[in-house]
Amino acid sequence: MSILTQKTLSKKISLSGIGIHTGRKVNINILPANPNSGIIFKRIDLQKNNLVFANYSNVVDTTLCTTISNEYGTKVSTIEHLMGAFYGIGIDNALIEIDSQEVPILDGSAKIFINTINEIGLRFSDQPIKIIKINKSIKIQDGEKYISLDKSNISGDIEFELKYNSKIIQNQKNKINIFEDNLDEIFNSRTFCLYEDIEKLKKLNLGKGGSLENAIVIKDNKILNIDGLRNAKEFVNHKILDCMGDLFLSGYKIIGSLKCSQGGHKLTNQLLRKLFADKSNYSLIEIKGKELPHSFANYNKLKSIA
């Protein structure tokens, strides 16, 4: 079966953990889904109106995570790491049963999602994958922050830049091709915060489940996590993971070149809204045929992250 066809999981997987913002224990089942169904969350702690579709138009909050909601106010939050895993590994369709509002943070990265999915493998359908090809350059500017999306012939690039006053983080920059590059370091990069921001999180009623088990914490010139960083660019790499997850709320793989400086969930969502506001900005393409363009080779690579 061609890997140009839509993919889902080969069978159900189950994971449990804590919500980093709610502090509540949560269980999820990720189940196979039919072609063209997309990514759907189902709040099994609720009896009705409990389906929430993972789509950019359903994003209702971007404060330190991405939160989606249906028309009845049923929400699912902190979806970006799971969505980033789906995008990077090539899962087009899945049903996620969840018994609380927030997706578990696990270790703060997408590593556990990726490794668990890789253990069971993917199931290929006979339906072609769908791709958005960028036709026009679009940009969102917010002071010094910006995000842009431009044309690209065959690749899906993300170039991300961080600028922090912290001597540990400082300025970091990285660029990846989602469809060609080895994404292990992206998947393995954890969320992070400055020690002085913890009180601010508490005042916002957020970060209740945060710990050194699921986040990098920087205090002055020191990383408080005993084992330090997992890779040299873990801070910016985690931002790329977030960006991948938020991009996949388009519902498609995107052929284009994205650049972002100091952005986050809000800017990425604004970018998608601007993209889809004008149909001349993009073309929707179905990939058919037996030959695999090299730019999609990464979707056939399944392996665990050390």
Backbone as CSV, one residue per row, in Angstrom:
resi,resn,N_x,N_y,N_z,CA_x,CA_y,CA_z,C_x,C_y,C_z
1,MET,0.853,-1.192,0.000,0.000,0.000,0.000,0.893,1.248,0.000
2,SER,0.549,2.208,-0.837,1.336,3.434,-0.930,1.257,4.232,0.358
3,ILE,2.368,4.834,0.769,2.318,5.683,1.957,1.775,7.065,1.614
4,LEU,1.356,7.240,0.366,0.657,8.461,-0.024,-0.818,8.389,0.328
5,THR,-1.232,7.275,0.916,-2.617,7.145,1.352,-2.742,7.498,2.833
6,GLN,-3.958,7.807,3.240,-4.211,8.229,4.618,-3.928,7.099,5.604
7,LYS,-3.495,7.514,6.795,-3.071,6.553,7.808,-3.777,6.795,9.141
8,THR,-3.904,5.709,9.897,-4.405,5.779,11.262,-3.613,4.774,12.087
9,LEU,-3.966,4.598,13.353,-3.279,3.613,14.182,-3.725,2.210,13.799
10,SER,-2.870,1.223,14.052,-3.253,-0.162,13.750,-4.234,-0.703,14.774
11,LYS,-4.179,-0.165,16.006,-5.111,-0.570,17.047,-5.100,0.477,18.163
12,LYS,-5.955,0.285,19.139,-6.094,1.251,20.234,-4.858,1.278,21.122
13,ILE,-4.511,2.475,21.600,-3.508,2.607,22.652,-4.108,3.421,23.796
14,SER,-3.648,3.170,24.997,-4.162,3.862,26.179,-3.004,4.454,26.973
15,LEU,-3.201,5.680,27.458,-2.187,6.366,28.258,-2.868,7.111,29.395
16,SER,-2.143,7.279,30.488,-2.650,8.024,31.634,-1.589,8.997,32.118
17,GLY,-2.038,10.094,32.682,-1.093,11.073,33.196,-1.828,12.194,33.889
18,ILE,-1.136,13.312,34.039,-1.706,14.460,34.723,-1.773,15.639,33.770
19,GLY,-2.790,16.466,33.926,-2.880,17.699,33.149,-1.968,18.741,33.748
20,ILE,-1.102,19.331,32.946,-0.114,20.252,33.506,-0.762,21.510,34.071
21,HIS,-1.908,21.907,33.537,-2.567,23.114,34.040,-3.671,22.809,35.046
22,THR,-4.447,21.752,34.795,-5.525,21.423,35.735,-5.018,20.681,36.957
23,GLY,-3.915,19.938,36.797,-3.402,19.110,37.883,-4.212,17.849,38.099
24,ARG,-5.164,17.569,37.216,-6.033,16.405,37.368,-5.480,15.204,36.606
25,LYS,-5.709,14.015,37.172,-5.355,12.797,36.463,-6.307,12.608,35.294
26,VAL,-5.763,12.146,34.174,-6.573,11.980,32.979,-6.144,10.714,32.247
27,ASN,-7.129,10.032,31.671,-6.880,8.834,30.872,-7.322,9.085,29.438
28,ILE,-6.523,8.616,28.489,-6.923,8.746,27.094,-6.770,7.412,26.370
29,ASN,-7.676,7.167,25.453,-7.571,6.074,24.494,-7.485,6.691,23.117
30,ILE,-6.479,6.302,22.363,-6.355,6.771,20.984,-6.707,5.599,20.077
31,LEU,-7.772,5.766,19.313,-8.319,4.671,18.525,-8.174,4.933,17.024
32,PRO,-8.104,3.858,16.233,-8.114,4.016,14.776,-9.401,4.707,14.331
33,ALA,-9.334,5.419,13.203,-10.510,6.084,12.656,-10.525,5.931,11.139
34,ASN,-11.694,6.060,10.570,-11.864,5.882,9.134,-11.220,7.014,8.337
35,PRO,-10.867,6.753,7.088,-10.309,7.811,6.223,-11.248,9.015,6.132
36,ASN,-10.639,10.183,6.028,-11.355,11.461,5.859,-12.136,11.895,7.098
37,SER,-11.916,11.227,8.236,-12.609,11.646,9.460,-11.810,12.679,10.236
38,GLY,-10.500,12.731,10.018,-9.660,13.693,10.717,-9.377,13.283,12.156
39,ILE,-9.010,14.257,12.969,-8.715,14.021,14.386,-9.892,14.518,15.215
40,ILE,-10.467,13.617,15.995,-11.649,13.953,16.795,-11.399,13.578,18.253
41,PHE,-11.701,14.500,19.156,-11.637,14.229,20.590,-13.053,13.942,21.100
42,LYS,-13.150,12.950,21.986,-14.440,12.601,22.579,-14.323,12.622,24.094
43,ARG,-15.028,13.543,24.739,-15.023,13.655,26.195,-15.938,12.576,26.783
44,ILE,-15.340,11.439,27.169,-16.149,10.320,27.655,-16.623,10.524,29.098
45,ASP,-16.170,11.624,29.737,-16.707,11.973,31.054,-18.034,12.714,30.925
46,LEU,-18.410,13.043,29.706,-19.676,13.721,29.441,-20.591,12.797,28.643
47,GLN,-21.887,12.917,28.870,-22.852,12.009,28.254,-23.348,12.473,26.883
48,LYS,-23.293,13.778,26.623,-23.790,14.286,25.343,-22.979,15.511,24.909
49,ASN,-23.129,15.849,23.642,-22.415,16.990,23.054,-20.920,16.927,23.375
50,ASN,-20.353,15.722,23.254,-19.002,15.503,23.761,-17.944,15.307,22.678
51,LEU,-18.282,15.561,21.416,-17.293,15.466,20.343,-16.724,16.847,20.024
52,VAL,-15.391,16.912,19.950,-14.716,18.170,19.622,-13.740,17.894,18.485
53,PHE,-13.938,18.585,17.367,-13.095,18.366,16.192,-11.840,19.227,16.268
54,ALA,-10.701,18.608,15.972,-9.420,19.326,16.016,-9.285,20.172,14.763
55,ASN,-9.714,21.422,14.869,-9.695,22.342,13.747,-9.351,23.745,14.232
56,TYR,-8.615,24.476,13.410,-8.172,25.821,13.795,-9.348,26.735,14.151
57,SER,-10.493,26.530,13.492,-11.653,27.393,13.731,-12.306,27.113,15.084
58,ASN,-11.942,25.976,15.707,-12.494,25.622,17.015,-11.592,26.042,18.176
59,VAL,-10.482,26.701,17.885,-9.586,27.171,18.939,-10.234,28.352,19.657
60,VAL,-10.374,28.232,20.976,-11.038,29.278,21.762,-10.106,29.926,22.775
61,ASP,-8.936,29.320,23.011,-7.994,29.894,23.977,-6.583,29.442,23.607
62,THR,-5.625,30.376,23.696,-4.224,30.051,23.395,-3.305,30.483,24.530
63,THR,-3.851,30.569,25.748,-3.051,30.962,26.906,-2.214,29.779,27.388
64,LEU,-0.938,29.757,27.020,0.031,28.747,27.444,-0.288,27.329,26.961
65,CYS,-1.311,27.186,26.138,-1.623,25.911,25.497,-2.693,26.192,24.455
66,THR,-3.030,25.185,23.681,-4.098,25.337,22.694,-5.336,24.606,23.184
67,THR,-6.447,25.342,23.243,-7.723,24.797,23.697,-8.739,24.893,22.574
68,ILE,-9.408,23.764,22.292,-10.467,23.741,21.300,-11.801,23.480,21.987
69,SER,-12.882,23.879,21.308,-14.216,23.728,21.892,-15.218,23.450,20.778
70,ASN,-16.289,22.757,21.123,-17.389,22.636,20.167,-18.432,23.719,20.443
71,GLU,-19.518,23.697,19.693,-20.527,24.751,19.804,-21.260,24.730,21.138
72,TYR,-21.134,23.629,21.888,-21.819,23.516,23.174,-20.919,23.903,24.356
73,GLY,-19.691,24.336,24.051,-18.776,24.743,25.103,-17.955,23.613,25.692
74,THR,-18.034,22.434,25.092,-17.209,21.306,25.539,-15.785,21.516,25.039
75,LYS,-14.821,21.504,25.961,-13.452,21.868,25.625,-12.464,20.718,25.811
76,VAL,-11.374,20.792,25.054,-10.208,19.932,25.264,-8.985,20.831,25.124
77,SER,-8.096,20.760,26.098,-6.941,21.673,26.104,-5.612,20.914,26.083
78,THR,-4.557,21.685,25.838,-3.182,21.176,25.758,-3.097,20.020,24.761
79,ILE,-3.623,20.272,23.571,-3.666,19.248,22.529,-2.428,19.274,21.634
80,GLU,-1.573,20.301,21.785,-0.533,20.571,20.786,0.543,19.496,20.678
81,HIS,0.935,18.860,21.787,1.993,17.840,21.703,1.490,16.581,20.999
82,LEU,0.272,16.178,21.307,-0.316,15.017,20.633,-0.532,15.315,19.151
83,MET,-1.026,16.501,18.850,-1.241,16.887,17.453,0.085,16.981,16.697
84,GLY,1.133,17.459,17.381,2.454,17.510,16.757,2.988,16.128,16.453
85,ALA,2.721,15.177,17.362,3.124,13.789,17.121,2.394,13.223,15.907
86,PHE,1.086,13.472,15.837,0.308,13.002,14.687,0.853,13.570,13.385
87,TYR,1.124,14.860,13.378,1.611,15.519,12.161,2.957,14.953,11.731
88,GLY,3.864,14.822,12.684,5.207,14.368,12.354,5.289,12.921,11.937
89,ILE,4.425,12.080,12.513,4.490,10.647,12.219,3.573,10.263,11.055
90,GLY,2.680,11.176,10.684,1.852,10.957,9.507,0.496,10.354,9.746
91,ILE,-0.083,10.572,10.930,-1.428,10.060,11.218,-2.461,11.090,10.769
92,ASP,-3.344,10.664,9.873,-4.353,11.562,9.325,-5.667,11.498,10.086
93,ASN,-5.974,10.316,10.646,-7.279,10.101,11.260,-7.133,9.365,12.592
94,ALA,-7.831,9.849,13.608,-7.806,9.191,14.919,-8.952,9.714,15.774
95,LEU,-9.432,8.855,16.671,-10.423,9.249,17.669,-9.762,9.161,19.028
96,ILE,-9.778,10.267,19.783,-9.154,10.294,21.105,-10.245,10.381,22.162
97,GLU,-10.410,9.308,22.916,-11.332,9.317,24.048,-10.581,9.866,25.256
98,ILE,-11.170,10.837,25.936,-10.494,11.488,27.057,-11.510,11.722,28.176
99,ASP,-11.112,11.439,29.426,-12.069,11.522,30.532,-11.914,12.784,31.376
100,SER,-11.262,13.796,30.827,-11.142,15.092,31.482,-10.903,16.124,30.395
101,GLN,-10.765,17.381,30.785,-10.634,18.440,29.768,-9.257,18.488,29.131
102,GLU,-8.215,18.114,29.892,-6.852,18.368,29.422,-6.110,17.092,29.056
103,VAL,-5.466,17.100,27.884,-4.628,15.981,27.455,-3.462,15.849,28.435
104,PRO,-3.096,14.646,28.864,-1.994,14.502,29.835,-0.681,15.025,29.277
105,ILE,0.093,15.675,30.122,1.355,16.267,29.709,2.458,15.211,29.586
106,LEU,2.289,14.067,30.278,3.275,12.982,30.280,4.640,13.528,30.697
107,ASP,5.674,13.449,29.836,6.992,13.955,30.252,7.247,15.369,29.748
108,GLY,6.217,16.008,29.196,6.370,17.380,28.708,6.752,17.487,27.245
109,SER,6.935,16.335,26.597,7.279,16.313,25.174,6.289,15.410,24.447
110,ALA,6.618,15.051,23.195,5.788,14.104,22.435,6.405,12.713,22.423
111,LYS,7.502,12.523,23.163,8.251,11.265,23.114,7.389,10.041,23.412
112,ILE,6.602,10.091,24.485,5.820,8.922,24.887,4.711,8.645,23.879
113,PHE,4.084,9.691,23.352,3.088,9.491,22.296,3.716,8.770,21.107
114,ILE,4.856,9.262,20.659,5.523,8.703,19.482,5.935,7.254,19.715
115,ASN,6.592,6.991,20.841,7.067,5.628,21.100,5.920,4.630,21.233
116,THR,4.827,5.060,21.860,3.678,4.164,22.030,3.023,3.862,20.688
117,ILE,2.904,4.872,19.844,2.342,4.660,18.505,3.250,3.758,17.678
118,ASN,4.555,3.988,17.777,5.502,3.176,17.006,5.467,1.704,17.404
119,GLU,5.138,1.429,18.664,5.075,0.045,19.129,3.973,-0.751,18.424
120,ILE,2.884,-0.080,18.069,1.771,-0.788,17.424,1.752,-0.591,15.916
121,GLY,2.361,0.480,15.415,2.405,0.732,13.984,1.153,1.411,13.442
122,LEU,1.175,1.668,12.155,0.086,2.382,11.499,-0.696,1.470,10.557
123,ARG,-1.921,1.884,10.277,-2.750,1.187,9.302,-2.987,2.103,8.111
124,PHE,-2.744,1.574,6.923,-2.849,2.360,5.701,-4.208,2.117,5.037
125,SER,-4.797,3.180,4.526,-6.064,3.069,3.817,-5.810,3.127,2.309
126,ASP,-6.893,3.158,1.533,-6.747,3.320,0.087,-7.128,4.735,-0.360
127,GLN,-7.308,5.633,0.614,-7.682,7.016,0.308,-6.450,7.920,0.262
128,PRO,-6.331,8.784,-0.744,-5.144,9.621,-0.883,-5.034,10.677,0.213
129,ILE,-3.799,11.002,0.571,-3.585,12.092,1.529,-3.954,13.420,0.874
130,LYS,-4.286,14.379,1.697,-4.669,15.703,1.214,-3.639,16.731,1.671
131,ILE,-3.318,17.616,0.781,-2.241,18.578,1.025,-2.714,19.994,0.709
132,ILE,-2.299,20.924,1.537,-2.491,22.342,1.259,-1.183,22.889,0.689
133,LYS,-1.245,23.454,-0.505,-0.070,24.095,-1.113,-0.253,25.600,-1.051
134,ILE,0.714,26.271,-0.465,0.624,27.720,-0.289,0.880,28.430,-1.613
135,ASN,-0.031,29.345,-1.972,0.092,30.107,-3.224,0.589,31.530,-3.019
136,LYS,0.261,32.100,-1.863,0.619,33.499,-1.590,1.283,33.617,-0.218
137,SER,2.155,34.572,-0.092,2.799,34.830,1.195,1.830,35.555,2.118
138,ILE,1.730,35.063,3.349,0.913,35.742,4.356,1.733,35.906,5.627
139,LYS,1.412,36.950,6.391,2.216,37.258,7.578,1.351,37.885,8.655
140,ILE,1.651,37.540,9.899,1.034,38.161,11.068,2.150,38.803,11.889
141,GLN,2.000,40.071,12.220,3.005,40.801,13.008,2.365,41.264,14.308
142,ASP,3.076,41.070,15.411,2.617,41.533,16.724,3.817,42.125,17.453
143,GLY,4.050,43.404,17.239,5.249,44.040,17.793,6.490,43.415,17.181
144,GLU,7.391,42.918,18.035,8.596,42.256,17.535,8.322,40.809,17.112
145,LYS,7.196,40.281,17.516,6.852,38.906,17.163,6.255,38.860,15.754
146,TYR,6.543,37.795,15.027,5.902,37.618,13.727,5.876,36.147,13.342
147,ILE,4.954,35.832,12.424,4.897,34.512,11.819,4.481,34.692,10.367
148,SER,5.106,33.932,9.466,4.790,34.061,8.044,4.759,32.690,7.401
149,LEU,4.037,32.607,6.300,3.937,31.374,5.532,4.059,31.723,4.063
150,ASP,5.021,31.092,3.393,5.314,31.417,2.004,5.299,30.154,1.154
151,LYS,5.385,30.352,-0.150,5.373,29.241,-1.098,6.624,28.386,-0.980
152,SER,6.456,27.098,-1.241,7.566,26.159,-1.323,7.167,25.091,-2.334
153,ASN,8.112,24.621,-3.107,7.780,23.675,-4.173,7.345,22.306,-3.648
154,ILE,8.145,21.719,-2.745,7.853,20.343,-2.324,8.013,20.111,-0.824
155,SER,8.397,21.103,-0.056,8.730,20.847,1.344,7.786,21.562,2.305
156,GLY,7.821,21.106,3.542,7.104,21.754,4.623,8.118,22.180,5.664
157,ASP,8.549,23.426,5.608,9.619,23.926,6.472,9.061,24.728,7.632
158,ILE,9.713,24.610,8.780,9.453,25.497,9.906,10.792,26.051,10.381
159,GLU,10.924,27.358,10.356,12.099,28.036,10.900,11.636,28.880,12.077
160,PHE,12.164,28.594,13.264,11.671,29.227,14.488,12.821,29.878,15.237
161,GLU,12.540,31.042,15.812,13.550,31.792,16.563,12.995,32.182,17.931
162,LEU,13.808,31.963,18.964,13.482,32.382,20.327,14.423,33.499,20.764
163,LYS,13.903,34.438,21.534,14.745,35.486,22.121,14.322,35.673,23.576
164,TYR,15.209,35.278,24.496,14.923,35.365,25.926,16.029,36.155,26.629
165,ASN,15.657,36.838,27.695,16.662,37.508,28.523,17.447,36.513,29.369
166,SER,16.872,35.322,29.561,17.536,34.277,30.335,18.892,33.915,29.733
167,LYS,19.919,33.842,30.591,21.259,33.472,30.114,21.323,32.010,29.691
168,ILE,20.388,31.205,30.175,20.346,29.794,29.786,19.719,29.645,28.396
169,ILE,18.595,30.327,28.170,17.896,30.191,26.890,18.515,31.099,25.826
170,GLN,18.669,32.369,26.164,19.202,33.371,25.239,18.448,33.357,23.912
171,ASN,19.172,33.442,22.804,18.571,33.374,21.468,18.835,31.993,20.875
172,GLN,17.796,31.334,20.447,17.938,30.034,19.788,17.161,30.043,18.480
173,LYS,17.711,29.347,17.500,17.071,29.283,16.192,17.282,27.901,15.601
174,ASN,16.247,27.366,14.967,16.381,26.081,14.285,15.412,26.031,13.117
175,LYS,15.741,25.200,12.138,14.892,25.024,10.961,14.784,23.544,10.649
176,ILE,13.567,23.092,10.367,13.348,21.688,10.026,12.487,21.579,8.781
177,ASN,12.611,20.453,8.109,11.672,20.059,7.062,10.857,18.904,7.641
178,ILE,9.582,19.123,7.855,8.734,18.134,8.523,8.748,16.797,7.803
179,PHE,8.803,16.821,6.479,8.645,15.602,5.697,9.955,14.881,5.385
180,GLU,11.090,15.533,5.626,12.367,14.913,5.267,13.303,14.684,6.445
181,ASP,13.265,15.565,7.423,14.252,15.509,8.498,13.899,14.474,9.562
182,ASN,14.933,14.007,10.257,14.728,13.200,11.449,14.208,14.127,12.550
183,LEU,13.030,13.828,13.074,12.361,14.707,14.030,12.515,14.254,15.478
184,ASP,13.410,13.308,15.736,13.559,12.776,17.090,13.769,13.872,18.126
185,GLU,14.654,14.820,17.846,14.945,15.862,18.836,13.745,16.792,19.026
186,ILE,12.943,16.974,17.986,11.730,17.787,18.117,10.738,17.070,19.028
187,PHE,10.471,15.812,18.735,9.530,15.024,19.541,9.989,14.915,21.003
188,ASN,11.287,14.902,21.229,11.863,14.631,22.546,12.043,15.892,23.394
189,SER,11.691,17.052,22.869,11.931,18.323,23.563,10.746,18.720,24.435
190,ARG,11.058,19.074,25.679,10.025,19.314,26.690,9.624,20.783,26.811
191,THR,8.434,20.983,27.341,7.990,22.328,27.664,8.883,22.911,28.756
192,PHE,8.914,24.231,28.880,9.839,24.856,29.823,9.237,26.133,30.391
193,CYS,9.780,26.551,31.533,9.367,27.831,32.108,10.469,28.388,32.993
194,LEU,10.410,29.674,33.226,11.327,30.329,34.153,10.766,30.198,35.572
195,TYR,11.646,29.992,36.531,11.233,29.802,37.923,10.400,30.982,38.413
196,GLU,10.781,32.193,38.000,10.068,33.393,38.466,8.662,33.506,37.884
197,ASP,8.356,32.699,36.865,7.018,32.747,36.268,6.035,31.783,36.934
198,ILE,6.527,30.944,37.825,5.651,29.948,38.459,4.539,30.618,39.269
199,GLU,4.875,31.684,39.991,3.849,32.399,40.761,2.810,33.029,39.853
200,LYS,3.250,33.517,38.698,2.311,34.104,37.736,1.327,33.046,37.238
201,LEU,1.844,31.832,37.015,0.980,30.730,36.574,-0.069,30.414,37.632
202,LYS,0.365,30.384,38.889,-0.558,30.079,39.982,-1.682,31.113,40.057
203,LYS,-1.340,32.390,39.844,-2.347,33.454,39.894,-3.349,33.329,38.755
204,LEU,-2.897,32.726,37.647,-3.789,32.490,36.508,-4.546,31.169,36.646
205,ASN,-4.329,30.483,37.778,-4.934,29.170,38.029,-4.454,28.132,37.018
206,LEU,-3.186,28.263,36.632,-2.585,27.355,35.658,-1.348,26.690,36.267
207,GLY,-0.833,25.692,35.581,0.402,25.038,36.016,0.271,24.193,37.264
208,LYS,-0.963,23.783,37.614,-1.163,23.024,38.853,-0.495,21.657,38.825
209,GLY,-0.300,21.097,37.625,0.312,19.780,37.521,1.757,19.827,37.074
210,GLY,2.319,21.008,37.010,3.699,21.156,36.554,4.712,20.670,37.579
211,SER,5.791,20.040,37.115,6.862,19.574,37.989,8.107,19.362,37.150
212,LEU,9.196,19.025,37.809,10.437,18.733,37.087,10.331,17.419,36.312
213,GLU,9.262,16.674,36.535,9.028,15.438,35.787,8.434,15.708,34.410
214,ASN,7.865,16.899,34.229,7.207,17.177,32.949,7.524,18.552,32.364
215,ALA,8.514,19.226,32.913,8.894,20.532,32.377,10.339,20.861,32.758
216,ILE,10.994,21.612,31.902,12.306,22.166,32.231,12.069,23.459,32.989
217,VAL,12.724,23.614,34.132,12.594,24.842,34.912,13.962,25.508,35.018
218,ILE,13.997,26.788,34.658,15.251,27.557,34.689,15.182,28.574,35.818
219,LYS,16.156,28.530,36.729,16.241,29.492,37.823,17.596,30.176,37.746
220,ASP,17.580,31.488,37.531,18.811,32.270,37.356,19.638,31.666,36.225
221,ASN,20.841,31.196,36.519,21.708,30.643,35.487,21.795,29.120,35.560
222,LYS,20.733,28.516,36.074,20.783,27.072,36.303,19.508,26.387,35.837
223,ILE,19.659,25.200,35.266,18.534,24.326,34.956,18.315,23.424,36.161
224,LEU,17.123,23.450,36.733,16.858,22.718,37.966,16.717,21.209,37.751
225,ASN,16.395,20.796,36.538,16.270,19.366,36.247,17.628,18.682,36.366
226,ILE,17.698,17.611,37.135,18.962,16.935,37.437,19.704,16.495,36.172
227,ASP,18.971,15.981,35.203,19.606,15.454,33.991,19.876,16.513,32.930
228,GLY,19.511,17.762,33.205,19.777,18.831,32.249,18.933,18.722,30.991
229,LEU,19.489,19.189,29.880,18.757,19.200,28.616,18.936,17.898,27.852
230,ARG,17.954,17.582,27.038,18.014,16.380,26.200,18.741,16.652,24.878
231,ASN,18.723,17.898,24.427,19.466,18.283,23.233,19.801,19.762,23.309
232,ALA,20.776,20.186,22.544,21.329,21.537,22.676,20.320,22.637,22.369
233,LYS,19.331,22.338,21.534,18.330,23.338,21.161,16.938,22.940,21.655
234,GLU,16.892,22.362,22.851,15.624,21.827,23.335,14.543,22.895,23.475
235,PHE,14.936,24.116,23.827,13.948,25.177,24.016,13.251,25.525,22.699
236,VAL,14.014,25.831,21.679,13.408,26.195,20.386,12.791,24.965,19.727
237,ASN,13.369,23.795,19.952,12.797,22.577,19.376,11.410,22.284,19.938
238,HIS,11.210,22.603,21.228,9.872,22.407,21.779,8.879,23.376,21.150
239,LYS,9.314,24.592,20.883,8.443,25.561,20.216,8.071,25.089,18.810
240,ILE,8.993,24.416,18.153,8.704,23.850,16.829,7.665,22.738,16.953
241,LEU,7.792,21.906,17.991,6.793,20.861,18.248,5.415,21.477,18.439
242,ASP,5.338,22.516,19.264,4.064,23.215,19.470,3.511,23.732,18.150
243,CYS,4.390,24.327,17.359,3.984,24.905,16.084,3.443,23.830,15.141
244,MET,4.118,22.672,15.106,3.640,21.558,14.286,2.231,21.146,14.695
245,GLY,2.014,21.017,16.010,0.706,20.618,16.501,-0.372,21.612,16.150
246,ASP,-0.060,22.902,16.282,-1.038,23.939,15.961,-1.287,24.018,14.458
247,LEU,-0.256,23.771,13.658,-0.418,23.774,12.199,-1.343,22.653,11.737
248,PHE,-1.259,21.506,12.417,-2.071,20.364,11.991,-3.560,20.599,12.229
249,LEU,-3.898,21.672,12.940,-5.296,22.051,13.082,-5.854,22.581,11.766
250,SER,-5.009,22.713,10.765,-5.482,23.021,9.412,-6.235,21.822,8.841
251,GLY,-5.936,20.626,9.367,-6.547,19.404,8.862,-5.794,18.776,7.709
252,TYR,-4.696,19.414,7.310,-3.943,18.948,6.153,-2.444,19.033,6.403
253,LYS,-1.687,18.316,5.587,-0.257,18.536,5.530,-0.029,19.780,4.679
254,ILE,0.863,20.643,5.107,1.065,21.924,4.431,2.394,21.932,3.688
255,ILE,2.335,22.218,2.383,3.533,22.436,1.596,3.768,23.945,1.560
256,GLY,4.745,24.393,2.310,5.025,25.815,2.415,6.194,26.043,3.348
257,SER,6.632,27.269,3.432,7.771,27.633,4.275,7.306,28.584,5.364
258,LEU,7.332,28.104,6.600,6.894,28.919,7.737,8.098,29.475,8.472
259,LYS,8.029,30.752,8.815,9.050,31.388,9.640,8.359,32.066,10.815
260,CYS,8.946,31.914,11.997,8.346,32.503,13.189,9.431,33.021,14.124
261,SER,9.221,34.203,14.655,10.122,34.766,15.658,9.324,35.103,16.905
262,GLN,9.635,34.437,17.999,9.066,34.709,19.312,7.549,34.505,19.365
263,GLY,7.052,33.646,18.491,5.616,33.417,18.434,5.174,32.290,19.341
264,GLY,3.940,31.859,19.128,3.379,30.787,19.942,2.026,30.384,19.409
265,HIS,1.205,29.793,20.282,-0.090,29.257,19.872,-0.988,30.315,19.232
266,LYS,-1.006,31.508,19.799,-1.892,32.562,19.303,-1.546,32.966,17.884
267,LEU,-0.270,33.236,17.628,0.134,33.677,16.293,-0.113,32.593,15.246
268,THR,0.170,31.338,15.603,-0.033,30.250,14.645,-1.505,30.125,14.288
269,ASN,-2.386,30.254,15.268,-3.814,30.179,14.986,-4.272,31.372,14.142
270,GLN,-3.762,32.548,14.437,-4.105,33.722,13.627,-3.652,33.540,12.186
271,LEU,-2.489,32.909,12.010,-1.962,32.650,10.670,-2.904,31.732,9.891
272,LEU,-3.355,30.639,10.524,-4.261,29.720,9.841,-5.587,30.390,9.499
273,ARG,-6.083,31.201,10.391,-7.342,31.899,10.114,-7.193,32.841,8.920
274,LYS,-6.061,33.515,8.842,-5.810,34.412,7.706,-5.614,33.614,6.421
275,LEU,-4.933,32.475,6.525,-4.709,31.616,5.356,-6.028,31.182,4.734
276,PHE,-6.946,30.659,5.550,-8.184,30.094,5.035,-9.279,31.139,4.788
277,ALA,-9.006,32.383,5.156,-9.982,33.450,4.907,-10.079,33.801,3.429
278,ASP,-9.055,33.463,2.658,-9.008,33.783,1.231,-8.564,32.535,0.468
279,LYS,-9.462,31.968,-0.337,-9.170,30.717,-1.036,-8.043,30.841,-2.052
280,SER,-7.724,32.066,-2.457,-6.612,32.238,-3.400,-5.255,32.078,-2.719
281,ASN,-5.247,32.010,-1.383,-3.984,31.848,-0.645,-3.399,30.448,-0.779
282,TYR,-4.242,29.474,-1.160,-3.805,28.073,-1.120,-4.509,27.248,-2.183
283,SER,-3.953,26.067,-2.428,-4.596,25.063,-3.271,-4.706,23.779,-2.476
284,LEU,-5.830,23.100,-2.607,-6.032,21.807,-1.952,-5.758,20.706,-2.969
285,ILE,-4.815,19.822,-2.641,-4.371,18.798,-3.576,-4.514,17.424,-2.936
286,GLU,-4.972,16.464,-3.723,-4.958,15.068,-3.300,-3.812,14.368,-4.010
287,ILE,-2.922,13.745,-3.236,-1.781,13.037,-3.806,-2.208,11.627,-4.186
288,LYS,-2.072,11.305,-5.440,-2.402,9.973,-5.907,-1.221,9.379,-6.652
289,GLY,-1.204,8.044,-6.784,-0.138,7.403,-7.538,0.711,6.505,-6.671
290,LYS,1.551,5.721,-7.301,2.354,4.739,-6.594,3.736,5.247,-6.215
291,GLU,4.195,6.301,-6.895,5.545,6.801,-6.629,5.528,7.772,-5.463
292,LEU,6.530,7.687,-4.640,6.622,8.517,-3.436,7.582,9.678,-3.653
293,PRO,7.107,10.927,-3.614,8.031,12.060,-3.637,8.958,11.991,-2.436
294,HIS,10.228,12.340,-2.639,11.185,12.204,-1.531,10.794,13.055,-0.339
295,SER,10.028,14.102,-0.554,9.658,14.997,0.537,8.712,14.358,1.542
296,PHE,8.163,13.170,1.223,7.277,12.483,2.159,7.901,11.217,2.713
297,ALA,9.189,11.039,2.500,9.855,9.824,2.943,9.782,9.647,4.453
298,ASN,9.773,10.747,5.186,9.784,10.678,6.645,8.570,9.960,7.201
299,TYR,7.461,9.952,6.462,6.255,9.320,6.971,6.361,7.811,7.023
300,ASN,7.380,7.254,6.401,7.535,5.808,6.416,8.545,5.354,7.458
301,LYS,9.060,6.304,8.242,10.086,5.970,9.224,9.450,5.894,10.609
302,LEU,9.408,4.713,11.168,8.853,4.524,12.504,9.912,3.908,13.390
303,LYS,10.313,4.625,14.419,11.274,4.076,15.347,11.155,4.796,16.683
304,SER,11.624,4.171,17.719,11.529,4.758,19.047,12.612,5.798,19.261
305,ILE,12.283,6.749,20.129,13.238,7.760,20.526,13.955,7.290,21.774
306,ALA,15.243,7.356,21.774,16.013,6.901,22.945,15.741,7.756,24.150
